Amino acid sequence: MSDKMGTGPYGGPHAGGPYGGGPYGGGPYGGGPYGGGPYGGGPYGGAPGAPGTPGWGGWAPPPPHPGVIPLRPLTVGDILSGAFATMGRYKKPVIGLPAAVFGACSVLVLCAAVIAFFAVSDTFYELVDLPGGRDPEWDQIQPLVVALVCVSLIAVVGYVLAAALVQGGMFTVLKNAVVGGPAGFGSVWRQALPRVPALIGTALLTGLIVAVPVVLLMIAFASALIGVSLLGSGEGGGGGALVAIGLLGALVTAVPAVWLWVKFSLAPAAVVLEKQGPVRALRRSSELVRGRWWPVFGISLLAYVLAALIAGVIQQGLSLVGMFPTMAGAASLGPEPEPSEVLSVFSVYIVIALVGQVIGYIIQTTFPPLVTGLLYVDQRIRKEGLAPTLAAAAATATATAAPPSA
């Protein structure tokens, strides 16, 4: 599959896109927006008997299923099973990419913390050795504050970049998984890395837009607070009024904030799969979600809940497993154990708990983007007749992957 703008099964914003003239054609298959029927006569513009379309006498052959999903409008089960199937079939990039990226980021932050500690260690020990009752001077605290801020900035920047790279990697894996193509670690890395700036820009724009209702609530609440303070309340009813205003405002604000979040939730997929910029990706997401807000909201929420539940079960299960050797080791300790003995006993539990945390974090950072990507594919199949284009791309991928005949 080509990754150039306007080529490949998902197309780009211009250059004909996958369907011909204009951004998405003047109708991918001629006539009106999509031809004579919904997509040119049949469900996807196919002739009777074509895959996924009614044949002669009303019989409909099953739609193509080259990858992790059938190439037809998807059900909730199709989307969830497709996401799980992608995680199972493409283990190396799905597990390896977040493990490598977040692992490298954690090492970077740890190194920064160690360097910062050695840089201010003298000041730190001076503060520790201060006589009781004596407050430290600002000149003594300032180096510690600067070191903490620097390490925090490195951590924030590092994890934002890592999260964007992992998100882009999941969409790249899914692009190949839908058509049954290969997706190696190296190719996923090379395709996802150039989209990181656009993904970060999209996330920032979405955050700013979603924050508008929250900012309006804060302004309204501050105005109410000032008003109650100026009017006063001898009976002490002002506090209750402010609580009521705050709760009502939070409820009213949550509705447009969630609506906007869902409206733009498919923008990251458009950034990677169509190579759109942040602004065009937001517009694209708005087009695809229009008329399908509730299904997108419900399935997205279900994906996050499932990821959190699965991660929690794994983490709690491994923590329980780690408790048994720890309890046995603790029972063998003497009345005054050495610190090294205590550390040795608890080291097994710490390692197992950390493994559980890593597995849970990988699930929470990979499963929701895969579901989002399948929601994007589903909307394009429903609204733009993408299924035949994906089927053609799958045939090309199969022919490319097949060994030459003797």
Order of alpha helices (4+ residues) and beta strands (2+ residues): alpha-alpha-alpha-alpha-alpha-alpha-alpha-alpha-alpha-alpha-alpha
